[in-house]
């Protein structure tokens, strides 16, 4: 990758120029990671819900009415 940096008067880097082809690659990778992140978050939520169902079935957690659950969404 060939980035070009811009600096302020004191020599501190304040910006970067990314060639468009490199930028497109970066955007593609970020979209892939976001997709995985969303899937991971959803799977973790489902896993948490299943654990709660198991606890309810074992009597370790009190269930709530469906209306209350839906209202919380």
Secondary structure, 3 states (H helix, E strand, C coil): CCCEEEECCCCCEEEEECCHHHHHHHHHHHHHHHHHHHHHHHHHHHHHHHHHHHHHHCCCCCCCCHHHHHHHC
